[in-house]
């Protein structure tokens, strides 16, 4: 499975940021999460095809 990331520092940064900056940071982190999940899916698919 995907490893959990430490979010304490990120949340602290978000809390202290201005609304616009906060929106940008959340958008960036969201893109990062989606990318990581798609990469994990690709790995799973390749493992299934090689083992089958």
mmCIF file of the N, C-alpha and C atoms, coordinates in Angstrom:
data_MODEL
# 
_entry.id   MODEL 
# 
loop_
_atom_site.group_PDB 
_atom_site.id 
_atom_site.type_symbol 
_atom_site.label_atom_id 
_atom_site.label_alt_id 
_atom_site.label_comp_id 
_atom_site.label_asym_id 
_atom_site.label_entity_id 
_atom_site.label_seq_id 
_atom_site.pdbx_PDB_ins_code 
_atom_site.Cartn_x 
_atom_site.Cartn_y 
_atom_site.Cartn_z 
_atom_site.occupancy 
_atom_site.B_iso_or_equiv 
_atom_site.pdbx_formal_charge 
_atom_site.auth_seq_id 
_atom_site.auth_comp_id 
_atom_site.auth_asym_id 
_atom_site.auth_atom_id 
_atom_site.pdbx_PDB_model_num 
ATOM 1   N N  . UNK A 1 1  ? 0.845  -1.214  0.000   1.00 0.00 ? 1  UNK A N  1 
ATOM 2   C CA . UNK A 1 1  ? 0.000  0.000   0.000   1.00 0.00 ? 1  UNK A CA 1 
ATOM 3   C C  . UNK A 1 1  ? 0.871  1.252   0.000   1.00 0.00 ? 1  UNK A C  1 
ATOM 4   N N  . UNK A 1 2  ? 0.190  2.374   -0.206  1.00 0.00 ? 2  UNK A N  1 
ATOM 5   C CA . UNK A 1 2  ? 0.894  3.654   -0.185  1.00 0.00 ? 2  UNK A CA 1 
ATOM 6   C C  . UNK A 1 2  ? 1.295  3.997   1.244   1.00 0.00 ? 2  UNK A C  1 
ATOM 7   N N  . UNK A 1 3  ? 2.472  4.527   1.388   1.00 0.00 ? 3  UNK A N  1 
ATOM 8   C CA . UNK A 1 3  ? 2.904  4.951   2.718   1.00 0.00 ? 3  UNK A CA 1 
ATOM 9   C C  . UNK A 1 3  ? 2.190  6.236   3.095   1.00 0.00 ? 3  UNK A C  1 
ATOM 10  N N  . UNK A 1 4  ? 1.855  6.366   4.361   1.00 0.00 ? 4  UNK A N  1 
ATOM 11  C CA . UNK A 1 4  ? 1.252  7.619   4.826   1.00 0.00 ? 4  UNK A CA 1 
ATOM 12  C C  . UNK A 1 4  ? 2.323  8.677   4.927   1.00 0.00 ? 4  UNK A C  1 
ATOM 13  N N  . UNK A 1 5  ? 1.982  9.879   4.502   1.00 0.00 ? 5  UNK A N  1 
ATOM 14  C CA . UNK A 1 5  ? 2.940  10.979  4.577   1.00 0.00 ? 5  UNK A CA 1 
ATOM 15  C C  . UNK A 1 5  ? 2.674  11.777  5.844   1.00 0.00 ? 5  UNK A C  1 
ATOM 16  N N  . UNK A 1 6  ? 3.698  12.411  6.357   1.00 0.00 ? 6  UNK A N  1 
ATOM 17  C CA . UNK A 1 6  ? 3.516  13.264  7.535   1.00 0.00 ? 6  UNK A CA 1 
ATOM 18  C C  . UNK A 1 6  ? 2.934  14.594  7.091   1.00 0.00 ? 6  UNK A C  1 
ATOM 19  N N  . UNK A 1 7  ? 1.822  14.970  7.663   1.00 0.00 ? 7  UNK A N  1 
ATOM 20  C CA . UNK A 1 7  ? 1.119  16.159  7.195   1.00 0.00 ? 7  UNK A CA 1 
ATOM 21  C C  . UNK A 1 7  ? 1.145  17.307  8.197   1.00 0.00 ? 7  UNK A C  1 
ATOM 22  N N  . UNK A 1 8  ? 1.747  17.107  9.355   1.00 0.00 ? 8  UNK A N  1 
ATOM 23  C CA . UNK A 1 8  ? 1.693  18.132  10.401  1.00 0.00 ? 8  UNK A CA 1 
ATOM 24  C C  . UNK A 1 8  ? 2.295  19.447  9.912   1.00 0.00 ? 8  UNK A C  1 
ATOM 25  N N  . UNK A 1 9  ? 3.479  19.378  9.316   1.00 0.00 ? 9  UNK A N  1 
ATOM 26  C CA . UNK A 1 9  ? 4.145  20.599  8.846   1.00 0.00 ? 9  UNK A CA 1 
ATOM 27  C C  . UNK A 1 9  ? 3.320  21.261  7.748   1.00 0.00 ? 9  UNK A C  1 
ATOM 28  N N  . UNK A 1 10 ? 2.771  20.441  6.839   1.00 0.00 ? 10 UNK A N  1 
ATOM 29  C CA . UNK A 1 10 ? 1.943  20.975  5.759   1.00 0.00 ? 10 UNK A CA 1 
ATOM 30  C C  . UNK A 1 10 ? 0.719  21.693  6.320   1.00 0.00 ? 10 UNK A C  1 
ATOM 31  N N  . UNK A 1 11 ? 0.048  21.064  7.289   1.00 0.00 ? 11 UNK A N  1 
ATOM 32  C CA . UNK A 1 11 ? -1.145 21.673  7.870   1.00 0.00 ? 11 UNK A CA 1 
ATOM 33  C C  . UNK A 1 11 ? -0.819 22.985  8.577   1.00 0.00 ? 11 UNK A C  1 
ATOM 34  N N  . UNK A 1 12 ? 0.348  23.017  9.237   1.00 0.00 ? 12 UNK A N  1 
ATOM 35  C CA . UNK A 1 12 ? 0.755  24.247  9.906   1.00 0.00 ? 12 UNK A CA 1 
ATOM 36  C C  . UNK A 1 12 ? 0.987  25.355  8.875   1.00 0.00 ? 12 UNK A C  1 
ATOM 37  N N  . UNK A 1 13 ? 1.623  25.007  7.763   1.00 0.00 ? 13 UNK A N  1 
ATOM 38  C CA . UNK A 1 13 ? 1.852  25.989  6.707   1.00 0.00 ? 13 UNK A CA 1 
ATOM 39  C C  . UNK A 1 13 ? 0.538  26.501  6.137   1.00 0.00 ? 13 UNK A C  1 
ATOM 40  N N  . UNK A 1 14 ? -0.397 25.597  5.946   1.00 0.00 ? 14 UNK A N  1 
ATOM 41  C CA . UNK A 1 14 ? -1.709 25.962  5.394   1.00 0.00 ? 14 UNK A CA 1 
ATOM 42  C C  . UNK A 1 14 ? -2.428 26.933  6.331   1.00 0.00 ? 14 UNK A C  1 
ATOM 43  N N  . UNK A 1 15 ? -2.388 26.604  7.617   1.00 0.00 ? 15 UNK A N  1 
ATOM 44  C CA . UNK A 1 15 ? -3.114 27.406  8.599   1.00 0.00 ? 15 UNK A CA 1 
ATOM 45  C C  . UNK A 1 15 ? -2.600 28.848  8.624   1.00 0.00 ? 15 UNK A C  1 
ATOM 46  N N  . UNK A 1 16 ? -1.285 29.022  8.439   1.00 0.00 ? 16 UNK A N  1 
ATOM 47  C CA . UNK A 1 16 ? -0.701 30.357  8.527   1.00 0.00 ? 16 UNK A CA 1 
ATOM 48  C C  . UNK A 1 16 ? -0.702 31.110  7.205   1.00 0.00 ? 16 UNK A C  1 
ATOM 49  N N  . UNK A 1 17 ? -1.142 30.467  6.125   1.00 0.00 ? 17 UNK A N  1 
ATOM 50  C CA . UNK A 1 17 ? -1.070 31.092  4.803   1.00 0.00 ? 17 UNK A CA 1 
ATOM 51  C C  . UNK A 1 17 ? -2.298 31.957  4.534   1.00 0.00 ? 17 UNK A C  1 
ATOM 52  N N  . UNK A 1 18 ? -2.153 32.855  3.581   1.00 0.00 ? 18 UNK A N  1 
ATOM 53  C CA . UNK A 1 18 ? -3.289 33.680  3.153   1.00 0.00 ? 18 UNK A CA 1 
ATOM 54  C C  . UNK A 1 18 ? -4.256 32.805  2.348   1.00 0.00 ? 18 UNK A C  1 
ATOM 55  N N  . UNK A 1 19 ? -5.519 33.221  2.198   1.00 0.00 ? 19 UNK A N  1 
ATOM 56  C CA . UNK A 1 19 ? -6.511 32.397  1.495   1.00 0.00 ? 19 UNK A CA 1 
ATOM 57  C C  . UNK A 1 19 ? -6.081 31.992  0.080   1.00 0.00 ? 19 UNK A C  1 
ATOM 58  N N  . UNK A 1 20 ? -5.521 32.951  -0.680  1.00 0.00 ? 20 UNK A N  1 
ATOM 59  C CA . UNK A 1 20 ? -5.099 32.619  -2.047  1.00 0.00 ? 20 UNK A CA 1 
ATOM 60  C C  . UNK A 1 20 ? -3.955 31.618  -2.033  1.00 0.00 ? 20 UNK A C  1 
ATOM 61  N N  . UNK A 1 21 ? -2.991 31.864  -1.164  1.00 0.00 ? 21 UNK A N  1 
ATOM 62  C CA . UNK A 1 21 ? -1.844 30.959  -1.056  1.00 0.00 ? 21 UNK A CA 1 
ATOM 63  C C  . UNK A 1 21 ? -2.309 29.571  -0.622  1.00 0.00 ? 21 UNK A C  1 
ATOM 64  N N  . UNK A 1 22 ? -3.258 29.546  0.304   1.00 0.00 ? 22 UNK A N  1 
ATOM 65  C CA . UNK A 1 22 ? -3.795 28.283  0.802   1.00 0.00 ? 22 UNK A CA 1 
ATOM 66  C C  . UNK A 1 22 ? -4.421 27.484  -0.334  1.00 0.00 ? 22 UNK A C  1 
ATOM 67  N N  . UNK A 1 23 ? -5.174 28.176  -1.185  1.00 0.00 ? 23 UNK A N  1 
ATOM 68  C CA . UNK A 1 23 ? -5.833 27.521  -2.316  1.00 0.00 ? 23 UNK A CA 1 
ATOM 69  C C  . UNK A 1 23 ? -4.799 26.899  -3.259  1.00 0.00 ? 23 UNK A C  1 
ATOM 70  N N  . UNK A 1 24 ? -3.731 27.648  -3.525  1.00 0.00 ? 24 UNK A N  1 
ATOM 71  C CA . UNK A 1 24 ? -2.674 27.155  -4.410  1.00 0.00 ? 24 UNK A CA 1 
ATOM 72  C C  . UNK A 1 24 ? -1.993 25.937  -3.800  1.00 0.00 ? 24 UNK A C  1 
ATOM 73  N N  . UNK A 1 25 ? -1.680 26.013  -2.502  1.00 0.00 ? 25 UNK A N  1 
ATOM 74  C CA . UNK A 1 25 ? -0.998 24.907  -1.840  1.00 0.00 ? 25 UNK A CA 1 
ATOM 75  C C  . UNK A 1 25 ? -1.859 23.648  -1.851  1.00 0.00 ? 25 UNK A C  1 
ATOM 76  N N  . UNK A 1 26 ? -3.152 23.821  -1.590  1.00 0.00 ? 26 UNK A N  1 
ATOM 77  C CA . UNK A 1 26 ? -4.044 22.669  -1.583  1.00 0.00 ? 26 UNK A CA 1 
ATOM 78  C C  . UNK A 1 26 ? -4.152 22.057  -2.966  1.00 0.00 ? 26 UNK A C  1 
ATOM 79  N N  . UNK A 1 27 ? -4.196 22.914  -3.993  1.00 0.00 ? 27 UNK A N  1 
ATOM 80  C CA . UNK A 1 27 ? -4.278 22.418  -5.363  1.00 0.00 ? 27 UNK A CA 1 
ATOM 81  C C  . UNK A 1 27 ? -3.032 21.617  -5.711  1.00 0.00 ? 27 UNK A C  1 
ATOM 82  N N  . UNK A 1 28 ? -1.860 22.147  -5.328  1.00 0.00 ? 28 UNK A N  1 
ATOM 83  C CA . UNK A 1 28 ? -0.603 21.463  -5.621  1.00 0.00 ? 28 UNK A CA 1 
ATOM 84  C C  . UNK A 1 28 ? -0.521 20.114  -4.921  1.00 0.00 ? 28 UNK A C  1 
ATOM 85  N N  . UNK A 1 29 ? -0.887 20.098  -3.641  1.00 0.00 ? 29 UNK A N  1 
ATOM 86  C CA . UNK A 1 29 ? -0.799 18.845  -2.886  1.00 0.00 ? 29 UNK A CA 1 
ATOM 87  C C  . UNK A 1 29 ? -1.800 17.842  -3.431  1.00 0.00 ? 29 UNK A C  1 
ATOM 88  N N  . UNK A 1 30 ? -2.942 18.316  -3.893  1.00 0.00 ? 30 UNK A N  1 
ATOM 89  C CA . UNK A 1 30 ? -3.960 17.426  -4.450  1.00 0.00 ? 30 UNK A CA 1 
ATOM 90  C C  . UNK A 1 30 ? -3.438 16.764  -5.729  1.00 0.00 ? 30 UNK A C  1 
ATOM 91  N N  . UNK A 1 31 ? -2.788 17.564  -6.569  1.00 0.00 ? 31 UNK A N  1 
ATOM 92  C CA . UNK A 1 31 ? -2.209 17.024  -7.802  1.00 0.00 ? 31 UNK A CA 1 
ATOM 93  C C  . UNK A 1 31 ? -1.157 15.978  -7.479  1.00 0.00 ? 31 UNK A C  1 
ATOM 94  N N  . UNK A 1 32 ? -0.364 16.246  -6.445  1.00 0.00 ? 32 UNK A N  1 
ATOM 95  C CA . UNK A 1 32 ? 0.685  15.320  -6.028  1.00 0.00 ? 32 UNK A CA 1 
ATOM 96  C C  . UNK A 1 32 ? 0.077  13.987  -5.585  1.00 0.00 ? 32 UNK A C  1 
ATOM 97  N N  . UNK A 1 33 ? -1.020 14.065  -4.809  1.00 0.00 ? 33 UNK A N  1 
ATOM 98  C CA . UNK A 1 33 ? -1.683 12.871  -4.303  1.00 0.00 ? 33 UNK A CA 1 
ATOM 99  C C  . UNK A 1 33 ? -2.251 12.055  -5.461  1.00 0.00 ? 33 UNK A C  1 
ATOM 100 N N  . UNK A 1 34 ? -2.906 12.739  -6.407  1.00 0.00 ? 34 UNK A N  1 
ATOM 101 C CA . UNK A 1 34 ? -3.480 12.043  -7.552  1.00 0.00 ? 34 UNK A CA 1 
ATOM 102 C C  . UNK A 1 34 ? -2.385 11.355  -8.361  1.00 0.00 ? 34 UNK A C  1 
ATOM 103 N N  . UNK A 1 35 ? -1.274 12.034  -8.543  1.00 0.00 ? 35 UNK A N  1 
ATOM 104 C CA . UNK A 1 35 ? -0.159 11.464  -9.292  1.00 0.00 ? 35 UNK A CA 1 
ATOM 105 C C  . UNK A 1 35 ? 0.374  10.220  -8.591  1.00 0.00 ? 35 UNK A C  1 
ATOM 106 N N  . UNK A 1 36 ? 0.528  10.301  -7.267  1.00 0.00 ? 36 UNK A N  1 
ATOM 107 C CA . UNK A 1 36 ? 1.041  9.176   -6.497  1.00 0.00 ? 36 UNK A CA 1 
ATOM 108 C C  . UNK A 1 36 ? 0.096  7.970   -6.587  1.00 0.00 ? 36 UNK A C  1 
ATOM 109 N N  . UNK A 1 37 ? -1.214 8.258   -6.531  1.00 0.00 ? 37 UNK A N  1 
ATOM 110 C CA . UNK A 1 37 ? -2.192 7.177   -6.598  1.00 0.00 ? 37 UNK A CA 1 
ATOM 111 C C  . UNK A 1 37 ? -2.195 6.510   -7.964  1.00 0.00 ? 37 UNK A C  1 
ATOM 112 N N  . UNK A 1 38 ? -2.058 7.318   -9.024  1.00 0.00 ? 38 UNK A N  1 
ATOM 113 C CA . UNK A 1 38 ? -2.039 6.735   -10.366 1.00 0.00 ? 38 UNK A CA 1 
ATOM 114 C C  . UNK A 1 38 ? -0.773 5.899   -10.561 1.00 0.00 ? 38 UNK A C  1 
ATOM 115 N N  . UNK A 1 39 ? 0.338  6.359   -10.002 1.00 0.00 ? 39 UNK A N  1 
ATOM 116 C CA . UNK A 1 39 ? 1.585  5.592   -10.096 1.00 0.00 ? 39 UNK A CA 1 
ATOM 117 C C  . UNK A 1 39 ? 1.425  4.251   -9.380  1.00 0.00 ? 39 UNK A C  1 
ATOM 118 N N  . UNK A 1 40 ? 0.792  4.276   -8.227  1.00 0.00 ? 40 UNK A N  1 
ATOM 119 C CA . UNK A 1 40 ? 0.564  3.053   -7.460  1.00 0.00 ? 40 UNK A CA 1 
ATOM 120 C C  . UNK A 1 40 ? -0.297 2.088   -8.272  1.00 0.00 ? 40 UNK A C  1 
ATOM 121 N N  . UNK A 1 41 ? -1.323 2.629   -8.940  1.00 0.00 ? 41 UNK A N  1 
ATOM 122 C CA . UNK A 1 41 ? -2.190 1.806   -9.785  1.00 0.00 ? 41 UNK A CA 1 
ATOM 123 C C  . UNK A 1 41 ? -1.424 1.158   -10.914 1.00 0.00 ? 41 UNK A C  1 
ATOM 124 N N  . UNK A 1 42 ? -0.519 1.924   -11.530 1.00 0.00 ? 42 UNK A N  1 
ATOM 125 C CA . UNK A 1 42 ? 0.295  1.388   -12.617 1.00 0.00 ? 42 UNK A CA 1 
ATOM 126 C C  . UNK A 1 42 ? 1.163  0.236   -12.121 1.00 0.00 ? 42 UNK A C  1 
ATOM 127 N N  . UNK A 1 43 ? 1.754  0.410   -10.940 1.00 0.00 ? 43 UNK A N  1 
ATOM 128 C CA . UNK A 1 43 ? 2.598  -0.637  -10.363 1.00 0.00 ? 43 UNK A CA 1 
ATOM 129 C C  . UNK A 1 43 ? 1.774  -1.901  -10.137 1.00 0.00 ? 43 UNK A C  1 
ATOM 130 N N  . UNK A 1 44 ? 0.565  -1.723  -9.588  1.00 0.00 ? 44 UNK A N  1 
ATOM 131 C CA . UNK A 1 44 ? -0.304 -2.871  -9.327  1.00 0.00 ? 44 UNK A CA 1 
ATOM 132 C C  . UNK A 1 44 ? -0.634 -3.604  -10.629 1.00 0.00 ? 44 UNK A C  1 
ATOM 133 N N  . UNK A 1 45 ? -0.943 -2.850  -11.686 1.00 0.00 ? 45 UNK A N  1 
ATOM 134 C CA . UNK A 1 45 ? -1.297 -3.461  -12.969 1.00 0.00 ? 45 UNK A CA 1 
ATOM 135 C C  . UNK A 1 45 ? -0.128 -4.259  -13.533 1.00 0.00 ? 45 UNK A C  1 
ATOM 136 N N  . UNK A 1 46 ? 1.088  -3.698  -13.453 1.00 0.00 ? 46 UNK A N  1 
ATOM 137 C CA . UNK A 1 46 ? 2.252  -4.408  -13.997 1.00 0.00 ? 46 UNK A CA 1 
ATOM 138 C C  . UNK A 1 46 ? 2.547  -5.663  -13.177 1.00 0.00 ? 46 UNK A C  1 
ATOM 139 N N  . UNK A 1 47 ? 2.328  -5.613  -11.871 1.00 0.00 ? 47 UNK A N  1 
ATOM 140 C CA . UNK A 1 47 ? 2.546  -6.796  -11.039 1.00 0.00 ? 47 UNK A CA 1 
ATOM 141 C C  . UNK A 1 47 ? 1.555  -7.894  -11.385 1.00 0.00 ? 47 UNK A C  1 
ATOM 142 N N  . UNK A 1 48 ? 0.299  -7.505  -11.659 1.00 0.00 ? 48 UNK A N  1 
ATOM 143 C CA . UNK A 1 48 ? -0.728 -8.495  -12.010 1.00 0.00 ? 48 UNK A CA 1 
ATOM 144 C C  . UNK A 1 48 ? -0.395 -9.153  -13.333 1.00 0.00 ? 48 UNK A C  1 
ATOM 145 N N  . UNK A 1 49 ? 0.054  -8.387  -14.320 1.00 0.00 ? 49 UNK A N  1 
ATOM 146 C CA . UNK A 1 49 ? 0.337  -8.958  -15.633 1.00 0.00 ? 49 UNK A CA 1 
ATOM 147 C C  . UNK A 1 49 ? 1.579  -9.841  -15.605 1.00 0.00 ? 49 UNK A C  1 
ATOM 148 N N  . UNK A 1 50 ? 2.576  -9.474  -14.793 1.00 0.00 ? 50 UNK A N  1 
ATOM 149 C CA . UNK A 1 50 ? 3.793  -10.299 -14.736 1.00 0.00 ? 50 UNK A CA 1 
ATOM 150 C C  . UNK A 1 50 ? 3.547  -11.587 -13.964 1.00 0.00 ? 50 UNK A C  1 
ATOM 151 N N  . UNK A 1 51 ? 2.701  -11.549 -12.945 1.00 0.00 ? 51 UNK A N  1 
ATOM 152 C CA . UNK A 1 51 ? 2.445  -12.750 -12.141 1.00 0.00 ? 51 UNK A CA 1 
ATOM 153 C C  . UNK A 1 51 ? 1.450  -13.682 -12.828 1.00 0.00 ? 51 UNK A C  1 
ATOM 154 N N  . UNK A 1 52 ? 0.608  -13.157 -13.698 1.00 0.00 ? 52 UNK A N  1 
ATOM 155 C CA . UNK A 1 52 ? -0.425 -13.984 -14.354 1.00 0.00 ? 52 UNK A CA 1 
ATOM 156 C C  . UNK A 1 52 ? 0.134  -14.814 -15.505 1.00 0.00 ? 52 UNK A C  1 
# 
